[in-house]
Amino acid sequence: MAAELLKLEGLTLHYGGSQILNGIDLSARVGEVTCVMGTNGVGKTSLLKAISGTHPRSGGRYVLDGEDLGRVPAHVLARKGVGYVPQGRDIFPLMTVRENLETGFACLPRTEHHVPDEIFELFPILKDFLNRRGGDLSGGQQQQLAIARALIARPKLLLLDEPTEGIQPNIIQQIGRVIAHLRERADMAIVLVEQYFSFAYDLGDAFHVIERGAVKLSGRKDTLDRDRLLASVSV
């Protein structure tokens, strides 16, 4: 079995006085897609924010690539290889596609400040639109840009929050092919938050279903019954 890159034990998270995550255990392996599923409002996005450091966790153990980490901020985790594509994409609308991509250089040494050819092989449309403003792209094109920007930093752990949300079917298929390619490359672990069941099930190797801030069902694809998994994430 592939190496375990991320291990969470008993992770908790609060917003103000409200506890959002209640003792989450989760692991993610290199060369695999770990899917986090559940209905709206159960804490999936909060979990990715905790893993990425964009919202500090309240407690629990966080081990990344063998290193037991305390509460470190997002920019430190980014330098340690955590790439995050948030829900809603968060590209810079007034900056060009090229400038958006170049923000991914922040975690790299100056000698590596270039956009690899592979980015344009994965997302050909971005090469055509390099000088177009991010805000002028369609939702699907912005999603491609957000994933590309995260990949430029060469992450060891890639976090994807609802990458198919509000996107036309042909681009959903392309994003699925990109995720499958990254998985087969076997040099990163991918954590995918996704409500589109078939998309997640086709790509996933392991599944964690969250309900009310806690994991209610988890397992590997070969040990989980598909119908049971589908029922557990249906409203």
C-alpha positions in Angstrom: 0.0 0.0 0.0 1.2 3.5 -0.8 2.9 5.7 1.8 0.7 7.6 4.3 1.3 11.3 3.7 -1.3 12.9 5.9 -2.7 11.6 9.2 -5.2 13.4 11.4 -6.2 12.1 14.8 -9.0 13.6 16.9 -9.1 16.9 14.9 -11.4 19.5 16.3 -12.3 23.0 15.1 -14.4 25.8 16.5 -16.0 28.9 15.0 -16.4 31.2 17.9 -18.3 29.3 20.6 -19.5 26.6 18.2 -17.7 23.3 17.7 -17.8 22.4 14.0 -15.5 19.4 13.8 -15.6 16.7 16.5 -12.6 14.4 16.7 -12.0 13.7 13.0 -9.6 10.8 12.1 -8.5 10.7 8.5 -5.5 9.7 6.5 -4.4 10.3 2.9 -1.9 8.2 0.9 0.4 9.1 -2.0 -1.0 8.1 -5.3 -4.6 8.0 -4.0 -7.7 10.1 -3.9 -9.3 10.3 -0.5 -12.9 11.5 -0.7 -14.7 13.5 2.0 -18.4 13.3 1.5 -21.7 14.4 3.2 -24.6 16.7 2.8 -24.3 20.6 3.0 -23.3 22.1 6.2 -21.7 19.1 7.9 -18.2 20.4 8.1 -16.4 19.3 4.9 -15.1 22.7 3.9 -14.2 23.4 7.5 -12.1 20.2 7.5 -10.2 21.4 4.4 -9.6 24.8 6.0 -8.2 23.1 9.0 -5.9 20.9 6.9 -4.7 23.9 4.8 -4.3 26.1 7.9 -6.6 28.8 6.6 -8.7 28.2 9.8 -6.7 27.1 12.9 -7.8 23.8 14.4 -8.7 23.7 18.0 -7.1 20.4 18.8 -6.0 17.0 17.6 -2.9 15.6 16.0 -1.7 16.6 12.5 1.1 14.6 10.9 2.3 15.6 7.4 4.9 13.5 5.7 6.1 12.1 9.0 6.3 15.5 10.7 4.0 16.0 13.7 2.9 19.6 13.3 1.5 22.0 15.8 -0.8 24.9 14.8 1.0 26.3 11.9 -0.4 29.0 9.5 -1.4 28.4 5.9 1.7 29.9 4.4 3.9 27.5 6.4 1.8 24.5 5.3 2.0 25.7 1.7 5.8 25.7 1.9 5.6 22.2 3.4 3.7 21.1 0.3 0.0 21.6 1.0 -1.9 22.9 -2.1 -5.5 24.1 -1.6 -8.1 24.9 -4.2 -11.0 26.4 -2.2 -14.7 26.3 -2.9 -15.5 29.2 -5.1 -12.0 29.1 -6.6 -10.7 32.5 -5.2 -8.8 33.5 -8.3 -7.8 37.2 -8.6 -10.4 38.6 -11.1 -8.5 41.7 -12.1 -5.2 39.9 -12.7 -4.5 38.1 -15.9 -4.3 34.3 -16.2 -0.5 34.6 -16.3 -0.4 36.7 -13.2 -2.8 34.4 -11.4 -0.5 31.4 -12.2 2.6 33.4 -11.1 1.1 33.8 -7.6 1.9 30.0 -7.3 5.6 30.9 -7.3 5.5 32.2 -3.7 6.5 28.8 -2.3 9.2 28.1 -4.8 12.9 29.1 -5.1 13.5 31.8 -7.7 15.2 29.3 -10.0 11.8 27.5 -10.4 9.7 30.6 -11.2 8.3 29.4 -14.5 5.1 27.7 -15.5 5.8 24.1 -16.5 4.6 22.9 -19.9 2.5 20.2 -18.1 0.2 22.9 -16.8 -0.8 23.8 -20.4 -1.0 20.1 -21.4 -3.5 19.6 -18.6 -5.4 22.9 -19.2 -4.8 23.9 -22.9 -7.3 26.8 -22.6 -5.1 28.6 -20.1 -2.4 29.0 -22.7 -4.8 30.7 -25.1 -6.1 33.0 -22.3 -2.8 34.0 -20.7 -3.4 37.7 -21.1 -7.1 37.6 -20.3 -8.3 38.8 -16.9 -9.3 36.0 -14.5 -12.7 37.6 -14.0 -13.5 37.4 -17.7 -13.2 33.5 -17.6 -16.2 31.2 -17.3 -16.7 29.4 -14.0 -15.2 26.2 -15.5 -12.2 28.1 -16.8 -11.7 29.7 -13.5 -11.7 26.3 -11.8 -9.1 25.1 -14.2 -7.0 28.2 -13.4 -7.4 27.6 -9.6 -6.2 24.0 -9.9 -3.3 25.0 -12.2 -2.2 27.7 -9.8 -2.1 25.1 -6.9 -0.1 22.7 -9.0 2.6 25.2 -9.9 3.8 25.0 -6.3 4.4 21.3 -6.7 2.2 20.2 -3.8 2.7 16.9 -2.0 -0.9 17.1 -0.7 -3.6 18.6 -2.9 -6.9 19.7 -1.3 -9.9 20.1 -3.7 -13.1 21.6 -2.4 -16.1 20.9 -4.7 -14.2 21.3 -8.0 -17.3 20.4 -10.0 -19.7 22.9 -8.4 -21.5 25.0 -11.0 -19.4 23.8 -13.9 -20.5 22.6 -17.3 -20.3 18.8 -17.9 -17.4 18.8 -20.5 -15.2 20.7 -18.0 -16.2 18.4 -15.2 -15.0 15.5 -17.4 -11.7 17.2 -18.1 -11.1 18.0 -14.4 -11.8 14.3 -13.6 -9.2 13.3 -16.2 -6.7 15.7 -14.6 -7.3 14.3 -11.1 -7.0 10.8 -12.5 -3.7 11.8 -14.1 -2.3 13.3 -10.9 -3.3 10.2 -9.0 -1.5 8.0 -11.5 1.6 10.2 -11.3 1.9 8.9 -7.7 3.8 11.8 -6.3 1.0 13.4 -4.2 -1.9 12.6 -2.0 -5.3 14.1 -3.0 -8.1 14.9 -0.7 -11.3 15.6 -2.6 -14.5 17.1 -1.1 -17.3 16.4 -3.5 -21.1 16.2 -3.5 -21.3 14.8 -7.1 -21.4 11.1 -6.1 -20.5 9.4 -9.4 -17.6 11.8 -9.9 -16.2 11.1 -6.4 -16.9 7.4 -6.5 -15.2 6.9 -9.8 -12.0 8.7 -8.7 -11.9 7.7 -5.0 -9.7 5.1 -3.3 -10.9 5.8 0.3 -14.0 7.5 1.6 -15.0 9.4 4.7 -18.6 10.5 5.2 -19.1 13.3 7.6 -22.3 14.0 9.5 -22.6 16.8 12.1 -18.9 17.4 12.2 -17.9 13.7 12.8 -17.0 10.8 10.6 -20.0 8.4 10.5 -18.7 6.1 7.8 -15.2 5.4 6.4 -13.4 2.8 4.5 -11.6 1.9 1.3 -13.4 1.4 -2.0 -13.0 -2.3 -2.0 -14.5 -2.7 1.5 -17.5 -0.3 1.2 -20.7 -1.2 -0.5 -21.5 1.4 -3.1 -25.3 1.6 -2.3 -24.5 2.0 1.4 -22.1 4.8 0.7 -24.6 6.5 -1.6 -27.4 6.2 1.0 -25.1 7.7 3.6 -24.6 10.9 1.6 -28.2 11.3 0.4 -30.5 13.8 2.1 
